[in-house]
Amino acid sequence: MSDIDMTGVDIIVVGAGNAATCAALSAVEHGAKVLMLETAPKESRGGNSAFTGGAFRFSYNGVDDLMQLCPSLADEDLDNIDFGTYTHEQYYDDVFRMTQYRSDADLVEVLVTSSFETAKWMTTHGVELIPSLGRQAFKVDGKFKFWGGLALRINGGGEQLVATLHEMAEKAGIRVVYEATAVDLLQDGDGGASGVRVRHGGKLHDLKAKAVVLACGGFESNQAMRARYLGPGWDLAKVRGTEFNNGEGLEMALRIGAMPYGHWSGCHAVAWDLNAPPYGDLAIGDQFQKHNVPFSIVVNANGERFRDEGEDFHSYCYARYGGEILQQPGMFAWQIFDQKVTHLLRSEYHIRRITKVEANTIEELAPKLDGVNAQNFIRTVKTFNAACRTDVPFDPNVHDGRCTEGLAINKSNWANPLDTPPFEAFAVTAGVTFTFGGIKVSTLAEVERHGKKKIPGLYAAGEMVGGLYFHNYASGTGLMAGATFGRVAGRQAAKFAKG
C-alpha cells in the first residue's frame, strides 16, 4: 500500500518541467485530477527547463501577431525594429534543413501549426514573453533587425518559467510529490498503463491511475547511457542542465514495449565553460554557455581552427558546437575575439565564474591559452587575418558574406581580422543539453509500440518524444515542443481517463 494520497487522482504525470507541467495544466482544464511526480527535491525541480535561457520558437506573420503575445510591444520604437516574419513555411524549412529531412513530418506539422496557439496559451498561464533584442537582433545604424525566427523569449528564462508554471499548477489544485522517482510502469490486463511504481521515502509504492503521462526527460545525465548510445568520450562530457535526467522514464517505457524512435546516437551539446561543474548550477543557469562563435575564431590544442565559425547564425548551429569540441584533442577549445566585436557578446561572456584570458598582442595572448600550441596559434591568426575579405561590410544581422579566401577551412560570414586589442579568449568544452533519442508517439502524444499500436493510457511529451531532432537543433524548439505536446498529452490523457 502507498502512503502517497491518491484520492480521486485520474492521471499521474511523471516529471515537473515545462512539458510535464503543461500536461498537468492541460489535463486539469479538461476535467481530470492530476498528481505530479518529481525525482528531484523541490529546490532542484523542473529538469532542464529550469536551465534554459527562454528562447521560444513559434510562427508569426508580423508585428500584429507578436502584439497578441506581448502587448508591451506597443511601447517600443517599432519604426526602428524589423521583426520580419516567421511563417509556417519558414519554420518547416528550418526544421527539415537542420535535421537533414529526417524529422517525423506528422509530428513537425503538429509542432509548427500549433506553435502560435501554444504561445498564446502559455501567456494565459502567466508566462511573459518579451522581445529578444540584443540576443536575436543587433542594432546596426540605429535599427534592430531580427533573424533566426526568435522574436520573443520568455522573460526570466527557465527559472521564471518553472516558477510561473508551478504557481499556476498549485492554483489549479495539482499536487507535486518531490524526491519520488518513477522506476516502472504498472500494467493492466490488456498491456495498458495503469499506474507507476515509485521509489519515495526509502520505499517502493504502487500508484494506480487511469492514465500516465511521461515527461521526465532523456538520458543526458546518465554517463553509462551516454557512452552506450552517443559513443566513446561522451561519458566524459559535462552536463549543461539537471543531474536528474537519468533515462529512467525511457527505460521503463521500453520495458513495456514502447518503440524506440529518433536519433539515439545524437544529442544537443553546446560550447560550455571549460571549468564549469559536472552538472548545471541553478545559481548560474545557462550562463556557462558560450554561443557567440560566429564573431570569433575557435582553435583547438594544436592551435588550429577546426570549423567554419561563420557558417550560420548561432541559433542554427550552436547545438553542434559541443560535439565538435569533444572530438578535438583534450576535448577543449578556445574562442578568441577582438574589440571590434566584444560589444556584441551576450551576457554569458561577462559572468564572474568564467575561464578567460586577455592580452594586448596575439604574441602575448598565445602562451596564456592553456594547453594550446602557441606558435601554431600565432601562425593561424596571421594566416586568418590575411585571408579576410575586408572589402565586404560586416553586418551581424544578416549572412553578410564577409568571408576568408584560400584557407583549408574558410569562414563564410562575419570574418574580421583579429587586429584590435585587447584580445579576449574563452576556454570551452562540451556541455550536453539533452539527448535526441526517444520513444514513438502519435500526433496525439499516445505512446506507440511497433506497427503504430497504441499502449492504452500512456502518453509522452518533452525530451522523451523521439523523431523531432536529428543531427542538429534550432534554438527555442525544445520549449515549444515540450509545451505543445505536453498540452496535447494532458488533454488526451484526460479524455482517456473519462473512458
N, C-alpha and C positions, 0 to 999 in steps of 0.2 A: 504493500500500500504506500501511496505517496503522501508526504506531509505538505506538498505544494497544493494550494487551494485551486481546484479545477472546477468549482461550482459554476455551471452554466457555460463553460468555455466551449465554443464551437471550433475554433481554429487556433492552432499553435503556429507561430511564426518563429523560425529559428534564425537569430541574428538581431542586430539592433542598429544597423547603419542606415544609410539613405534608402536602399531598396527595401529592406525589412520594415522600416517604419512607414514608408509609403504603402506597402502592402497591408500593414495593420490598419492604417487610417482608412484605406480604401475598403477593407473588409467591414469595418465598423459603419462606414457610410452606407453599406449595403446590408445592414441589419445583423451582422454577426458579432459575437463576443469573442475577444482575442486575448491570448496570453503570448507574450514575447519571452524568448529565452536568450540570454546573452552570456557567452562564456567568459567575458572579461568582467572585472569589477566595475562598479558604476563610474568611477573616475576615468576609466580607460575605455568606456563604451564607444560604439559607433564604427568599429572596424576601420577600414581605410577611408571611409567617408570623412572621419574626423581630421584627416591629414591633408585633404585636398585643398587646392588654392581657390576653388569655387568656380572654375570655368564651366559653362553650361551651354551646350551646343543645341540650338534649335533653329528651325527655318523661319524666315520672316521676309516680307515683301517690301519693307520700307520703314521709315521712322514712325508712321502711324501705328503699325503693328507693335513696335517697341514701346510706344507710349501706353499701350494697354497693359504692359507688364511693368513699366517704370514711369508712372505719371510725372515724376520729378524731372523727366527729360525736358518738359516744357520750360524749365528754368535755365536750361543750358543754352549756350550761344550756338544754336543749330545752324546758323549761316556758315559757321567755321568748323562744322563736324560733318564729315561724309560717312554715314553709316552704311551706305550701299544697300545691297540685298543679300539674302542667303536663302534662295528658293529651294523647294524640294529637289529640283534638278541639280543645283549646286551641291546640296547635301549628298545626294546619291553619287554624284561624280567623285566627291572626296572619299566617301567610304569605300567605293569599289576600286578606285585608283590606288588607294593606300593598302588595301588588302589583296591586291593582285587579282581582283574579281573572284575571290573565293568566299566572301561573306554570304551567308544564307539570305537569299533575296527576299523571302517571305518575312523573316524577322526584321530585316533592314527596312522593309516597307512600313511595318508597324512603328519602328523607331522614328523614321523620318516624318511620316504623315501625322503622327501623334505628338510630335515634339513641341509644337507651339501650344497646343491644347494642354499638354503636360506642364509646360512652364506656367501657363495661366493658373492651372490647378494648384501648383506649388505656391503661387503668390496668395491664393485664398487660404493657405495654411501657414501664413505668416512669413514665408521666405521672401526676403527683399532682394530684388535684382537692381544692379547699378551699372553704369557704363564702364567698360574696360579700358578707359583712357590710360595711356602710358604702358599698357600691357599688350593690347591688340591694336593700338593706334598711336603713332608718334606725331608730335607737332612739327610740321615742315612748312616754312613760310607762313606761319600763323594759323595753319589749319591742321585738323586731325583727319586722317583717312583710315578707316577700319579695313582690316584684312583678316583672313583666316576664319571667317564665319562665327566669330565670338564677340558680338556687340555688347552683350551684357554678361555680368558674372554675379555670383551670389555674394552679397555683402557679408563680410566677416569670414568668408571661406568656409571650410569644412567644420571648424569648431562651432561657428554660429549656426550652420545648417543643422548639425546634430542636436544642438541645444534647442533650436526652434521646433524641430520635428518632435522631439521628446516632450516638449512643453505641450504641444498640440495633442500628442498621444495621451498624456496624463489627463488633459481636459476631456478627452473622448472616453475616458474610463479604461484605457488599455494598461494592463499591469505588466511590468517587466521583472523577471527573476534574473538577478545577476549571479555570476560565478556558477552558471548552470550550463554544462557542456552536453550537447546532444551527442550521443555515441551510437545510436541505432534507431532505425525506423521500426515501429510496430506495424504488423500487417494483419489484415482480416482474411477471411476465407477465400476471397477472390484475388488476393495478392495486392489489394489496395493499401494505402497508408491509413492507419487507424490511430496514430499517435507516435510518441517519441520516447525512447529510453534516455534518461538524463542522469548525469553524474552531478550531484549537488550536495553540499554539506557532508562530503565523505561517503555518500550513499548513492545507490542506483535507484531511480524512480521510474516507473512506467506511467506515462501521462497519456490518457486516452483523449482523442479529439475526432471530430468529423472530417477534418481536412488539415493538411500540413503545408506550410509554405517554407521552403528552404531558401534563405537569403543570407548565408553565413560565409560568403567569400570563397576565394580559391585556395591554392596550396603554397602561396608565396612565402609564408612564414615557416614552412617545413623544409629543413635542409635536405633531408633524405629524398623527399618527393621532387625537390628542385633538381637534384643530381640525377634522379631516375628519369625524369621526363624532359628537363631542359638540356641536360648534358653535363659533361665534366666542367668543373670550375664554378658552376652556378651555385653549388653549396657554399662557396666562399663569399658570395656577394652579400652586400649589406641589404637590409630590407627598409624600404622607404617609409613604410607605414606600420600598421599594427603587428604585434608579435603573436596575435591570437588566430590568424587565418591559417590554420594547420591542415586544411584539406579534409577535415573530418566529415563535413557535410557532403562533399563529393563522394567520399569513400562509402558512406552509408547508403547513398542513393545508388551507387554502382552495385552494391551488395544485393539490392533487391531487384536488379535488372535494368536500371536506367541506362540508356545508351550513351556512351562517351561520345563527345562531339566537339568539333573545332580543332584548334591548333594547340595540341598538348605539349609540343616542344617549343612553344612561343610564349613570350611574356612582354609586358610593358616594363621597361627599365630605363632610367634616366641617368644623366650625369649628376653625381651626388658627391658632396664634400668628402674628401679622402679620409678625414678623421672624424666623420660623423659616427655616432654609436651604431651597434649592430642592428638595432631596430629603431623605428621612428620615435621621436620625442615630442609629445604633445605641446610642451612648452615652446618648441621651435616650429612645430607644424611642418609645412612643406619647404621651409626656408633653407634647408641644406641643398636643395636642387640648384643647378646652375644651367639655365636654359638659353643664355644669350650667345650660344655658339656661332650663329650667323655673323656676328660682328667681330669674331676673334680669329686667331689661328690656334689650332689644337695640335700639340705634339706629344709623342709617347716617350718612353725611356731612352730610345735611340736618338731623340732629338729631331724626329721626323714627323711630318704631317701624315695622317693616315685616312683622312676623309675629306670630302668636299664640304667645307663648313657652310658654304652658301648655296647648297642645293635647293633649299626651300625655307619658308618661314618655320620658326621653331615648332609651331603648333602641329606641323605635319611630319616632323622627323625626330622630335625630342624623345619619343618613346623608344627609339632605336639607339640613342646615344650610349646608354648603359651597356647594352650587349656588345657594341663595337669596342668600348673601353675594356670590357672584360677579356677580349681577345688580344689585347696588347701586352707586351712584356711587363710583368709585375702587376697587371690589372689596374693601371692608373694612367692618367694623362694630365697635362697642364693646358689651361685656356689662357691665352695672352691677349691683352687689349692695350691700345694706346689712348691718349687723351682725346682724340677726335671722336671716340665713341663711348667713353665711360659715362657720359651723361644719359646714355640710352639704357644702361644696365638696370635690371629690375632690383627690387628691394632685397632679394636673397643675396646679392653681392655686397650688402652693407651691414650684415649682422655681425655681432661680436664673435660668435663661435665660427670661425672661418679659417681655412688654410690658404693663406695669401702671402705673396711677397711682391715687392716692387723695387724699381731701380730707375736711374736716370739714363742709363745706356743699356743696349742689348748685351754688351760685353759684361757689364756689371750684373745684369739680371741672370745670365746663363748659369753661373755657379750656385745661385740661390734656388734654382729649380731642382729640388731634392730628387735624386735618382735619375736625372737626365744627363745624357752625354752633352757636355757644354759646347764643345767645338762643333759637333753636328748641328746643334741648335742654332748657333750663330750663323752657320752656313745656310741652314734652312731659311732663316729670316732674311738674309741678304738676297738669296735666290727668289724668295717670295716677293719681296719688295720690288725687285727689278722686273717681275713678271706682271705687276698690276697695271690694268688699263685705267690710268688716272685721267684720261680724256673723257671718260664716261661719268656723268654726275652720280654721286651717291644719294640714294633715297631709301630709307629703311622701311617705307610703307608699300613698296612695290618690288617686284623682281626687276632690279634696276639694270641688270646686265653688266654691271661693273665687275669684270672678271679678271682672272690671270690667263696668260697665254704661255704655252711651252713647258709647263710643269708636268711631272708624272701624274699628279693629281691636281687638276686645276680647281680653283674656286669660282663658282658660276655667277655669284652675285655678291654685292657688298664687300668687294675686295679692296681694302685700304692698306697701303703700305704702313708698316709699324715704324713710324718716324717722329712721333710727337710724344715726348716724355712728360711725366714719368710713366713707365710701363707697369701695368698691373697684371699679375699672374695668379691663377687659382687652381689648386690641385683637386682633381676629381677622380672618382671611381664609379662603379656601377651601383645604382640603387634600384632594387626591384620594387615595382609598384603593385602589379597584380599579374596573375597568370591567365593565358588566353584559353586554355583547355577547360571544358565544362561538360555539362550534360545536355541532351537534346530536349528542347521544349517546343511545343506548338506555338502558333501565334496567339494562343490564349494562355500561355505560360504553363500549360499542362506538361508534366514530365512524361517523356515517352520512352518506351522500350524500342528495340529494333522493329522495323516494319511499321513505325508510326502508331504502335499500340500504346494507348494511354495507361499510366499507372493511376488507378482511380484515387482521387483525393489528394494527390501530390502535385505541388506547383513549385516553381523556382523562379528566382529573379536575381539581378545583380551579377556579380562576378561568376556565379555558378552557371550562368547561361552560356553554353558553347555555341560557336558558329558565327559570332559577330566580328571577331578580331583575328586577323591573320597577318603575321609579319610586322605590322605597324598599327598605328592608332592615332586618331585625330583628337586633340585635347578637348575636353568637355563632353566627349561622347559617353564616358562611363557614368557620370552622374545622371545624364539624361536617360541612358538605357536603364539604369537602376530604378529611376523614378517611374519611367514608362512601364516597364514590365512588372515592377512592384505593384503599381496601381492596377494593372490587368490581373496579376496573380491574386491580389486581395479580393477584387470583385468576383473573379471566377470561383475562388475558394468559398466565398460567402454563398454564391449560388449553389455550389455543390453541397454545402453544409445544410442548406434548406431542403435538399433532396429533390 
